[in-house]
Amino acid sequence: MYCLLETVDAGFAISRIKPLYKEENSTISELSSALGAAFPPCCSDMISSIACRRLQQHNPTRFLDRCATDADFSLIQCCNTCGLESAADRYELIFQSGDRSNQCFDRHDSEFCKRFLKKEDVWGKSQWSCDGSTAHLAFRICRKTCNFCRRDIYRTPLGRFEPVACGKPPILVPN
């Protein structure tokens, strides 16, 4: 059973469908790892909630502009303060042009990011990868190679991922 919710979150109007009960989340492993990131990074205030709130209070207009246009700020550094519930909508807007978006780039060279993606060299035994608990790091350092520039990263053939705080597993809401 589903219900429609409408929310206003940090200045962004959103609407979405949310289940009235929790689904078993076993389908995440069914997503193809060949595409790099199978789900979006978690949404928290990595620079701290206090810092994000101070930035928001100091210059609310600039804060909202960064939430709407700056991928690192909006989706990693102050994601929760920009609005957990609207993270998927901001992601879709920021990466509307996909790989052609000015926010789609790797901070390291392509060889470094290819090794990171394939878990080669020093990454072989590491827990760091494009998915999982370190996806937010992968988003910062190898965003393009890890395939985070997809406009539809929250939408899959199996359903839509809910934005979640860091430390929580991704939640897939079935179609």
N, C-alpha and C positions, 0 to 999 in steps of 0.2 A: 504494500500500500504506500502511496506517495502523496505528498501535499506540496503546494506551491508557496514559497516564502519570498517576500520582497523586503530588502534591507537597504539602508543607506549606511555606508561604511567609509569613513574618512573622506567624505565628499563624493564617493562613487556610488551611484545607484546600481544595484544589482538585483537580479532575480534568478532563482534556481529551483530545481526540484530536489527535495531531500527526503530520504526514506524515513518512515515512522519507526522502523526497527533496524537493527544492525545486521548487515549481511556477512556471511563468511567471506573472508578476504583472500581466499586461496588462489584466485585467478591472476594475481600480480605476477607470479612466477611463470605464467603462460605467455606473458608478453615477450616479444623477441629482444634478446640482448644484442643482436646484430645491429640494431638501430642506435646503439649508444644508450643514452638515458631512456629508460622505459617509463619513468614517471618524473614529475617535477620535483625540485628540491623542496625541503621543508621551509616553513615560513615562521621565522622568529626575528627578534631584534638582536642581531649578532653584535652590534656595537653597544648594546644595553638599552633597556626600555627607558631608563632615566635620560640617557643621551638623546634618544629619539624624541621623547616628550619635550625636552628642552629645545631641540631644533624646531619642533612643531610650534611651541609657544613663542619662540623668538621671532620667527618669520613664517606664519601660517601659509601665506600665498606661495612662497618659495618651496616650503615643505610639500604642499600638494602638487606643485609642478614637478618636483623630483619624484614623487610617488607615481606620477603619470608617465614620466619620460625616461628616467634613469633606472635601468634594469638592476644594477647592483644595489642601489639605494632602496628601490621599491620592493625587490623580491628577496633580498638577503639581509642588508644592513638594518633596515627599519621596516621590514615586511609586516610585522604584527601591528605596529603603530599606524602604518599606511592602511591597514585593514586586512585581517586574516580572511574574512569572508569574501573580499573583493580581489584577492590575489590572483585567482584564475582569470578574471576579467582584465586586470592590469597586464598580466602576462600576455594575453591574447592581443591586447592593444599595442604593447611595446614591440612584440614580434610579429606584427601584422604583415610585414614584408618578408618574414622568414629569414633565410640566409642573407638577404639584401638589407636587412635592418642595420642601422648604424650601431646598434647594441649587440650585434652578432660578431664576436671576435674571440680569439684565444689570446691570453696574456703571455703565453709561452710559444715558442716556435712549433711548427707542425710536427717535427720529429719527436719532440718531447711529449706533445699531446697524443700522438699515435701510440707511443710506448705506454702512456698512462691509460689510454682506452683499452689496449690489448693486454695490459698488466704484464709488460715485459720489463726486463732489467730489474731495477730496484723496486718496481711496482709488483713484481711477481708474487711475493709473499705478503704484500701489504693489504690492509683492509680498505685502503683508499681506492675508490672507483667512481665511475660516472653515476652509479646508483647507490642506494643504501644510505647509511648514516653520514656519509661524506659527500653526498650529492651537492650540498651547498658549496663545498670547496671546489668540486669539479666545475660547477657553474661559474665560479670566479676565475679559475685558471685556464680551463679548456672548454669553454662554453660551446664554441662552434664544432669542434671535433667530437664532443660528447653528444651532439645533436640536441642541445637545449634551445636552439633557435626556432624550433617548430612552433608555429602559432597554436597548433592543436595539441600541445603536450598534455593538457588536462583532459582531452577527449581521446578515447580509444574505441576500437570496434566493440570492446566489451562493456564500455560505460564511461563515466567521467570521474576523475580523481577529485576528491575534496581537498582543499588546502589544509595542511595540518602543521601544527607546531613541531619544532625540532624535538627529536626524542620519541616521536610517535610514528608508528608505521603508516605508510600511505593507505588511504581508504578509497576503494573503488566502489562507486555507486553504479550498480548494473543498469543497463539500458532498459 
